[in-house]
Amino acid sequence: MAELPDNRELESLLAGCGRQEPAALEALYARTAPQLLGILSRVLGNRASAEDALQDVFVSIWQRAGQYDQFKGRAMSWMVAIARHRAIDMQRSTRPTVLLEVAELAGAHSLQVDSAAEQVEFRAAHQALRRCLELLSAAQRQCVLLAFRNGLTQERIAQNLNQPLGSVKSWVRRGLQSLKGCLES
């Protein structure tokens, strides 16, 4: 296992990156890339994706190094947070988008299915989903649709709706529980 770099050394290298010194970025990469790549590989489950993410992480570190504050945490923790956020963003971007809005579902008949049996199954699932969405409260339905249709995080939903984050989290959780129960019945 590689030895973790000294925090003072990393702080110095980040300060150099903040001054846009390429040698500092090169040294920082040499000292931290193996650890960050390991984290990205575990989160993404794919070495190629992790390598792509690592490049993005170091671009972000280079651009944001001047924002690092040693009083808020250790340098490696700051870089790990950037790596984890990048990995999560990559996972979200590759997750298939589910179109749930009732208005869009009404036009779902335009989707192509191969057999008559699949058409019957698709129509039944479509109708069940519409019926279950209609049973949700307006707030629950709105939050669930924003999360799945638009891919918004709960934090973004709270900002967009100008509602407390705790309320949004409750609406999403209860809405998903209600949908699950409804669709299973």
C-alpha positions, 0 to 999 in steps of 0.5 A: 500500500502506498504511503499517504503524503504528509498534509503539510506537503499537500497543503504546499502543493495545493497552494502552488496549484492555486498560484497556477504552478504546473510543477505543483500540479505534477507533484500533487498528481504523483503523490495522490493519484494512486489513492484517488484512483483507488477511491474512484475505482471502488465507487465507479466499479470500472477502471476506465471510468475511474481513470476518466474521472481522475482526469476531471478531478485533477482539472477541478483541483487545479481550478479550485486549489485557491479555495482550499482552506486548511482550517476546514479540513485536511488537504487529502480529505478535500481532494477525496471529497472532490473525487467522490462528488465527481464519481457520484456525478458520473454515476448519475449521468449514466443512470437511465432517466425514467419519464414519469410525468403524467403528461409525458406518460399520456404520450407513451403509446408512441414507444415501440414494443415488439409483440402484442403481449408486450403491448398489453403488459406495457399498457397495464404498467403505464396505467398502474403507474399513472393511477399510483402517481395520482394517489400521491399528494401534490407535493410528493408527486412534484418532488418524485417527478423532479427527481426522476424526470429531471434527475434533480437531487433533493437539495436542488428540489428544495431550492427550486421549490423554495421548501426546507430540505427536510420536507422535500426528503420526507415527501420523496421518501413517502412518495416512493413508499406509496408508489411501491405499495401501490404498484405491488398491490 
